[in-house]
């Protein structure tokens, strides 16, 4: 569903170069609290976020496409209703959401600010889930690389930031790469392509509206507090939409066929993703978050190829590589990239001197990953579908057990 990609898009705004517009989740005028000592290594939070974010996308694709639960608006409404319930429980029985008390939220502000943002949020989620019915996960991830470009243009249109041709030039590589990847898409479906573009535009508008809301020092909200305010409005909006378009043709047997346990697990993973982002933001740097986002996208493309046998052409690989390179350049800037490459090169050399065996093992794992990616592309193209069929069968067996238990 879209939760994962929405959260990712929000905190990714923090990592751009100083010349680019910044769309924060936490108010930039407020000071970031000093990090507390933590027994867990930051890599644990990174791995958790990547796992949950990827799981939400693959899980939704499996439900909507493979299991033929063709009700994306209903699924989105279920996620938001579950998030509303969980945030209300956290607010009542824990201190996790106590920062919400510092937000001067009134009924008038909620109707004039939160509800319009909720409408954009709902539309982006609906379009994002509808896309899974038509396009592959790998191609969807490639298209989502254009989100920063859409945010940049919308911020200019809405007057949030001044137009800059230099900044537009910095994102040109992203657009070029995605265009090349689109031409290389084997299973191109125009209606799915339009749904995804619509989702990106609605998400961009939402992010710019969030920036305007957070322009006051009084409004500082982490992702979980934002979810506390936005989820109820979005659940109602999506629920009304579902009642009009999907509920009349839906049968309770569709829910029973998927299974109550499976749907509950799906909503829980989506909610835990929002929780993981809160911890990730406070315990990693902008560089780490940027690179983790790129790594997550690459892993999602590979997983889509292996699990759903999504074909990815060499032209798409080439185009997506250009887009990812442009994305990193846009967020970090040329000077920072050179600095980090220099530091990374020295660290890699020192690592090889101190732990030569571990370095060789790391190289071997990287080579193995590339081989798996190549074989996945072959399997996705239909040349060697056996591995993907076995992977899909294993996932189906696991979820099938959950379905049986739910009944």
C-alpha positions as CSV (number, residue, x, y, z in Angstrom):
1,X,0.0,0.0,0.0
2,X,1.0,3.3,0.0
3,X,1.9,3.9,3.7
4,X,5.4,2.7,3.3
5,X,6.1,4.9,0.2
6,X,4.5,8.0,1.9
7,X,6.5,7.8,5.0
8,X,9.6,7.2,2.9
9,X,8.9,10.3,0.8
10,X,8.3,12.5,3.9
11,X,11.6,11.9,5.6
12,X,13.6,11.8,2.4
13,X,12.8,15.5,2.0
14,X,15.3,16.2,4.8
15,X,18.3,15.0,3.0
16,X,18.5,17.4,0.0
17,X,21.2,20.0,-0.6
18,X,20.7,23.4,1.0
19,X,19.6,24.9,-2.3
20,X,16.6,22.5,-2.7
21,X,13.2,22.9,-1.0
22,X,12.9,21.0,2.2
23,X,9.7,19.2,3.2
24,X,10.1,18.2,6.8
25,X,8.0,15.8,8.9
26,X,9.5,17.3,12.0
27,X,9.4,21.1,12.1
28,X,12.8,22.5,11.0
29,X,12.5,25.4,13.4
30,X,12.5,23.1,16.4
31,X,15.8,21.7,17.7
32,X,16.4,18.0,17.3
33,X,16.7,16.5,20.7
34,X,20.0,15.0,21.7
35,X,20.2,11.3,20.9
36,X,20.0,9.0,23.9
37,X,22.3,6.1,24.4
38,X,20.8,3.1,22.8
39,X,21.6,-0.5,23.3
40,X,20.7,-1.3,19.7
41,X,23.0,-0.5,16.8
42,X,21.5,1.9,14.2
43,X,21.8,-0.9,11.6
44,X,19.0,-2.7,13.5
45,X,16.6,0.2,12.9
46,X,17.7,0.5,9.2
47,X,17.2,-3.2,8.6
48,X,13.8,-3.1,10.4
49,X,12.6,-0.1,8.3
50,X,13.8,-1.7,5.0
51,X,12.1,-5.0,5.9
52,X,8.8,-3.5,6.9
53,X,8.7,-1.0,4.0
54,X,9.4,-3.7,1.5
55,X,7.0,-6.1,3.2
56,X,4.1,-3.7,3.0
57,X,4.5,-3.2,-0.8
58,X,5.0,-6.9,-1.6
59,X,2.2,-7.9,0.8
60,X,-0.3,-5.5,-0.9
61,X,0.7,-6.6,-4.3
62,X,0.2,-10.2,-3.3
63,X,-3.3,-9.5,-1.8
64,X,-4.5,-7.3,-4.6
65,X,-3.1,-9.1,-7.6
66,X,-2.1,-12.7,-6.7
67,X,-5.0,-13.4,-4.3
68,X,-7.4,-11.4,-6.5
69,X,-8.7,-9.2,-3.6
70,X,-9.5,-6.5,-6.1
71,X,-10.7,-3.9,-3.7
72,X,-7.7,-1.4,-3.2
73,X,-9.9,1.3,-1.6
74,X,-11.3,-1.1,0.9
75,X,-7.8,-2.3,1.8
76,X,-6.6,1.3,2.2
77,X,-9.6,2.1,4.4
78,X,-8.8,-1.0,6.6
79,X,-5.2,0.1,7.0
80,X,-6.3,3.6,8.0
81,X,-9.0,2.4,10.4
82,X,-6.5,0.1,12.1
83,X,-3.9,2.9,12.3
84,X,-6.6,5.1,13.9
85,X,-7.4,2.5,16.5
86,X,-3.7,1.8,17.3
87,X,-2.8,5.5,17.6
88,X,-5.8,6.1,19.9
89,X,-4.7,3.2,22.1
90,X,-1.1,4.5,22.2
91,X,-2.3,8.0,23.1
92,X,-4.5,6.7,25.9
93,X,-2.2,4.1,27.5
94,X,1.4,5.1,26.6
95,X,3.6,8.2,26.4
96,X,4.7,7.7,22.8
97,X,2.3,10.3,21.5
98,X,2.5,12.8,24.4
99,X,4.1,15.4,22.0
100,X,0.7,15.8,20.4
101,X,-0.3,17.9,23.4
102,X,2.1,20.6,22.3
103,X,0.3,21.0,19.0
104,X,-2.4,23.7,19.1
105,X,-5.0,21.7,17.3
106,X,-8.5,23.1,17.2
107,X,-11.6,22.0,15.3
108,X,-11.2,24.9,12.9
109,X,-7.5,24.1,12.2
110,X,-8.4,20.4,11.8
111,X,-11.1,21.2,9.1
112,X,-9.0,23.8,7.3
113,X,-5.6,22.1,7.4
114,X,-5.7,18.5,8.3
115,X,-8.8,17.4,6.3
116,X,-7.5,18.9,3.0
117,X,-4.2,17.1,3.5
118,X,-6.1,14.0,4.4
119,X,-7.9,14.2,1.1
120,X,-4.6,14.3,-0.8
121,X,-3.3,11.5,1.3
122,X,-6.3,9.4,0.6
123,X,-6.2,10.0,-3.1
124,X,-2.5,9.2,-3.2
125,X,-3.1,5.9,-1.3
126,X,-6.0,5.0,-3.6
127,X,-4.1,5.6,-6.8
128,X,-1.1,3.8,-5.4
129,X,-3.1,0.7,-4.6
130,X,-5.0,0.8,-7.9
131,X,-1.6,0.7,-9.7
132,X,-0.8,-2.7,-8.2
133,X,-3.7,-4.1,-10.3
134,X,-2.0,-3.1,-13.5
135,X,1.8,-2.7,-13.1
136,X,4.6,-4.7,-11.7
137,X,6.2,-3.7,-8.4
138,X,9.6,-3.2,-10.1
139,X,8.1,-0.7,-12.6
140,X,6.1,1.1,-9.9
141,X,9.3,1.6,-7.9
142,X,11.0,3.0,-10.9
143,X,8.2,5.5,-11.5
144,X,8.3,6.5,-7.8
145,X,11.8,7.8,-8.3
146,X,10.2,10.9,-9.9
147,X,8.5,11.9,-6.6
148,X,11.1,14.5,-5.7
149,X,10.7,16.1,-9.1
150,X,6.9,16.3,-8.7
151,X,7.4,17.9,-5.2
152,X,9.8,20.4,-6.6
153,X,7.4,21.5,-9.4
154,X,4.4,21.6,-7.0
155,X,6.3,23.7,-4.5
156,X,7.0,26.2,-7.3
157,X,3.4,26.3,-8.4
158,X,2.1,26.8,-4.8
159,X,4.7,29.5,-4.1
160,X,6.4,27.7,-1.3
161,X,9.9,28.0,-2.9
162,X,11.2,30.1,-5.8
163,X,11.8,28.5,-9.1
164,X,15.4,27.6,-9.9
165,X,16.6,26.3,-13.3
166,X,19.7,25.0,-11.6
167,X,17.7,22.8,-9.2
168,X,15.6,21.6,-12.2
169,X,18.8,20.7,-14.0
170,X,19.9,18.7,-11.0
171,X,16.7,16.5,-11.2
172,X,16.9,16.1,-15.0
173,X,18.8,12.8,-14.6
174,X,15.9,11.3,-12.6
175,X,13.4,12.2,-15.3
176,X,15.6,10.9,-18.1
177,X,16.3,7.6,-16.3
178,X,12.6,7.0,-15.6
179,X,11.7,7.8,-19.2
180,X,14.3,5.2,-20.4
181,X,12.9,2.7,-17.9
182,X,9.4,3.3,-19.1
183,X,10.3,2.6,-22.7
184,X,12.0,-0.6,-21.6
185,X,8.9,-1.8,-19.6
186,X,7.7,-5.1,-21.1
187,X,4.3,-5.1,-19.4
188,X,3.3,-1.5,-19.9
189,X,-0.3,-0.7,-19.1
190,X,-1.4,2.9,-19.8
191,X,-4.2,3.0,-17.2
192,X,-1.8,1.7,-14.5
193,X,0.8,4.2,-15.6
194,X,-1.7,7.1,-15.2
195,X,-2.8,5.9,-11.8
196,X,0.8,5.9,-10.6
197,X,1.4,9.4,-12.0
198,X,-1.8,10.6,-10.3
199,X,-0.6,9.0,-7.0
200,X,2.7,10.8,-7.3
201,X,1.1,14.2,-8.0
202,X,-1.3,13.8,-5.1
203,X,1.5,12.8,-2.8
204,X,3.6,15.8,-4.0
205,X,0.7,18.2,-3.3
206,X,0.2,16.6,0.2
207,X,3.9,17.0,1.0
208,X,3.9,20.7,0.1
209,X,0.7,21.3,2.1
210,X,2.5,19.6,5.1
211,X,5.4,21.9,4.7
212,X,3.1,24.9,4.8
213,X,1.4,23.6,7.9
214,X,4.7,23.0,9.6
215,X,6.0,26.5,8.7
216,X,4.9,27.6,12.2
217,X,7.1,26.7,15.1
218,X,4.0,25.6,17.0
219,X,3.3,22.7,14.7
220,X,5.9,20.1,15.2
221,X,4.8,16.5,14.6
222,X,6.8,13.3,14.1
223,X,5.3,10.7,11.7
224,X,3.4,8.9,14.4
225,X,1.7,12.1,15.7
226,X,0.9,13.0,12.1
227,X,-0.7,9.6,11.7
228,X,-2.7,10.2,14.9
229,X,-4.3,13.3,13.3
230,X,-4.5,12.3,9.7
231,X,-5.6,8.6,10.0
232,X,-9.2,9.3,11.2
233,X,-10.0,11.8,8.5
234,X,-8.4,9.7,5.8
235,X,-10.3,6.6,7.0
236,X,-13.6,8.4,6.7
237,X,-12.8,9.8,3.3
238,X,-11.6,6.4,2.0
239,X,-14.6,4.7,3.7
240,X,-17.1,6.9,1.9
241,X,-15.3,6.4,-1.4
242,X,-15.2,2.6,-0.9
243,X,-19.0,2.6,-0.1
244,X,-19.7,4.2,-3.5
245,X,-17.3,2.3,-5.8
246,X,-16.3,-1.0,-4.2
247,X,-18.6,-2.2,-1.4
248,X,-21.7,-2.7,-3.6
249,X,-19.9,-5.3,-5.7
250,X,-18.0,-6.8,-2.8
251,X,-19.0,-10.0,-1.0
252,X,-18.0,-11.1,2.5
253,X,-16.7,-14.3,1.0
254,X,-13.9,-12.3,-0.6
255,X,-12.8,-11.3,2.9
256,X,-13.1,-14.9,4.2
257,X,-11.2,-16.2,1.2
258,X,-8.2,-14.0,2.0
259,X,-8.5,-14.7,5.7
260,X,-8.9,-12.5,8.8
261,X,-5.5,-13.3,10.1
262,X,-3.8,-12.3,6.8
263,X,-5.7,-9.0,6.7
264,X,-4.8,-8.3,10.3
265,X,-1.1,-9.1,9.7
266,X,-1.2,-6.8,6.6
267,X,-2.6,-3.8,8.6
268,X,-0.2,-4.5,11.5
269,X,2.9,-4.5,9.2
270,X,1.7,-1.2,7.7
271,X,1.3,0.4,11.1
272,X,4.6,-0.9,12.4
273,X,6.3,0.7,9.4
274,X,5.1,4.1,10.7
275,X,6.5,3.3,14.1
276,X,9.8,2.2,12.7
277,X,10.2,5.5,10.9
278,X,10.0,7.4,14.2
279,X,13.0,5.5,15.5
280,X,14.9,5.6,12.2
281,X,14.8,9.4,11.9
282,X,16.2,9.9,15.4
283,X,19.1,7.4,15.1
284,X,20.6,7.8,11.6
285,X,22.1,10.5,9.5
286,X,20.7,12.0,6.3
287,X,23.3,10.2,4.2
288,X,22.3,6.8,5.8
289,X,18.6,7.5,5.2
290,X,19.2,8.4,1.6
291,X,21.3,5.4,0.8
292,X,18.9,3.1,2.7
293,X,16.1,4.4,0.5
294,X,18.0,3.6,-2.6
295,X,19.0,0.2,-1.3
296,X,15.3,-0.5,-0.4
297,X,14.2,0.3,-3.9
298,X,16.8,-1.9,-5.5
299,X,15.9,-4.8,-3.1
300,X,12.2,-4.3,-4.0
301,X,12.9,-4.5,-7.7
302,X,14.9,-7.7,-7.1
303,X,12.2,-9.2,-4.9
304,X,9.5,-8.4,-7.4
305,X,11.5,-10.2,-10.1
306,X,12.0,-13.3,-7.9
307,X,8.6,-13.5,-6.2
308,X,6.2,-12.3,-8.9
309,X,8.3,-13.1,-11.9
310,X,8.1,-9.5,-13.0
311,X,10.1,-9.1,-16.2
312,X,12.8,-6.3,-16.1
313,X,14.6,-5.6,-19.4
314,X,18.2,-4.5,-19.7
315,X,17.0,-1.1,-20.9
316,X,15.0,-0.7,-17.6
317,X,18.1,-1.6,-15.6
318,X,20.0,1.1,-17.5
319,X,17.3,3.7,-17.1
320,X,16.7,2.9,-13.4
321,X,20.4,3.1,-12.7
322,X,20.5,6.6,-14.2
323,X,17.4,7.6,-12.1
324,X,18.9,6.3,-8.9
325,X,22.2,8.1,-9.6
326,X,20.3,11.3,-10.2
327,X,18.3,10.8,-7.1
328,X,21.4,10.5,-4.9
329,X,23.0,13.5,-6.6
330,X,19.9,15.6,-6.1
331,X,19.7,14.8,-2.4
332,X,23.3,15.0,-1.5
333,X,25.0,17.3,-4.0
334,X,28.2,16.8,-5.9
335,X,30.5,18.0,-3.1
336,X,29.0,15.8,-0.5
337,X,29.2,12.8,-2.8
338,X,32.9,13.4,-3.4
339,X,33.5,13.8,0.3
340,X,31.6,10.6,1.2
341,X,33.3,8.6,-1.6
342,X,36.7,9.7,-0.3
343,X,35.9,8.7,3.3
344,X,34.3,5.5,2.1
345,X,37.4,4.5,0.0
346,X,39.7,5.1,3.0
347,X,37.4,3.1,5.3
348,X,37.2,0.2,2.8
349,X,41.0,0.1,2.5
350,X,41.4,0.1,6.3
351,X,38.8,-2.6,6.6
352,X,40.7,-4.8,4.1
353,X,43.9,-4.4,6.0
354,X,42.4,-5.2,9.4
355,X,40.0,-7.9,8.3
356,X,41.0,-9.3,4.9
357,X,38.8,-12.4,5.3
358,X,35.7,-10.3,6.1
359,X,36.4,-8.1,3.1
360,X,36.6,-11.0,0.7
361,X,33.4,-12.4,2.2
362,X,31.7,-9.1,1.6
363,X,32.8,-9.0,-2.0
364,X,31.5,-12.5,-2.4
365,X,28.1,-11.6,-1.0
366,X,27.9,-8.6,-3.4
367,X,28.8,-10.7,-6.4
368,X,26.2,-13.3,-5.3
369,X,23.6,-10.5,-5.1
370,X,24.4,-9.4,-8.6
371,X,24.1,-12.9,-9.9
372,X,20.7,-13.3,-8.1
373,X,19.5,-10.1,-9.7
374,X,20.6,-11.2,-13.2
375,X,18.9,-14.6,-12.7
376,X,15.8,-12.9,-11.4
377,X,15.7,-10.9,-14.6
378,X,16.0,-14.0,-16.7
379,X,13.3,-15.7,-14.6
380,X,11.0,-12.7,-14.8
381,X,11.3,-12.7,-18.6
382,X,10.0,-16.3,-18.7
383,X,13.3,-17.9,-19.7
384,X,13.8,-19.6,-16.3
385,X,10.5,-19.3,-14.4
386,X,11.0,-22.3,-12.1
387,X,12.7,-20.4,-9.2
388,X,10.1,-17.7,-9.2
389,X,7.3,-20.3,-9.2
390,X,8.8,-22.0,-6.2
391,X,9.2,-18.7,-4.4
392,X,5.5,-17.7,-5.1
393,X,4.4,-21.2,-4.0
394,X,6.3,-20.9,-0.7
395,X,4.8,-17.5,0.1
396,X,1.3,-18.8,-0.9
397,X,1.7,-21.8,1.4
398,X,2.7,-19.5,4.4
399,X,-0.2,-17.1,3.8
400,X,-2.5,-20.1,3.1
401,X,-1.8,-21.4,6.5
402,X,-2.7,-18.0,8.0
403,X,-5.9,-18.0,5.9
404,X,-6.8,-21.4,7.2
405,X,-6.3,-20.4,10.7
406,X,-8.4,-17.3,10.2
407,X,-11.4,-19.3,9.1
